[in-house]
Each structure stands twice: as C-alpha cells, then as structure tokens.
Amino acid sequence: MNYTYIVECSDGTLYTGWTNDIEKRMKAHNQGKGAKYTKTRLPVVLKYYECFESKEEAMRREYQIKQLNRGKKMELIMQFGRNQ
C-alpha cells in the first residue's frame, strides 16, 4: 500500500508527503531523518492520510494536495483526517 499524508509540525505548519510505510515514515520524521523541512520542526503529528494501490497514484495526490492553500488543507484534515 502507498500513502499520501499530511503532518502538522511543532510550529503549526503542514507538510505533505508520500510513503509506502506510514509508521516507518512517521518514526523517521520524528527522529529527524524524514524530510529536510520537518527536521527543524519536530515533533510532527500525523493529521491526514489516504491509501493508494500504486506509488504513482500516491505521488499524484501528493502533488494535488501541495497545490492547495493552508485553508483547503485544513478543511481536508477536519473533514477526513485524524483529529488528535
């Protein structure tokens, strides 16, 4: 399975990415081994994810989400995400 996800960083910013192992990716992010962007904004909290059969689908959805403004991303999180 492949995932497109949104995490909230400690500074309140949002980061969108994709992975084929969401638990491993969240652990990597929070160990400072994830993305350059999240490395200085730890910890991160998983707020939203979608599942896809293929890597290409997940990457395409990641691109779509990254084109959204913060308000639209927050709507997505509030409507379908993990409220933590």
JOSUL-V297079 format. One record per residue. N is the residue number from 1. RES is the residue in one letter. OMEGA is omega in whole degrees, 0 to 359 (NA if undefined). Layout:
{{N:RES:OMEGA} {N:RES:OMEGA}}
This chain:
{{1:M:178} {2:N:187} {3:Y:166} {4:T:187} {5:Y:173} {6:I:173} {7:V:172} {8:E:180} {9:C:183} {10:S:179} {11:D:178} {12:G:178} {13:T:180} {14:L:177} {15:Y:179} {16:T:179} {17:G:176} {18:W:180} {19:T:173} {20:N:177} {21:D:188} {22:I:180} {23:E:179} {24:K:181} {25:R:179} {26:M:178} {27:K:179} {28:A:178} {29:H:186} {30:N:173} {31:Q:180} {32:G:181} {33:K:182} {34:G:181} {35:A:177} {36:K:182} {37:Y:185} {38:T:184} {39:K:182} {40:T:184} {41:R:184} {42:L:356} {43:P:174} {44:V:180} {45:V:177} {46:L:181} {47:K:187} {48:Y:170} {49:Y:175} {50:E:180} {51:C:179} {52:F:178} {53:E:186} {54:S:176} {55:K:182} {56:E:178} {57:E:180} {58:A:180} {59:M:178} {60:R:179} {61:R:176} {62:E:180} {63:Y:180} {64:Q:181} {65:I:180} {66:K:178} {67:Q:180} {68:L:174} {69:N:183} {70:R:180} {71:G:180} {72:K:177} {73:K:179} {74:M:176} {75:E:179} {76:L:180} {77:I:183} {78:M:183} {79:Q:189} {80:F:190} {81:G:178} {82:R:179} {83:N:183} {84:Q:NA}}
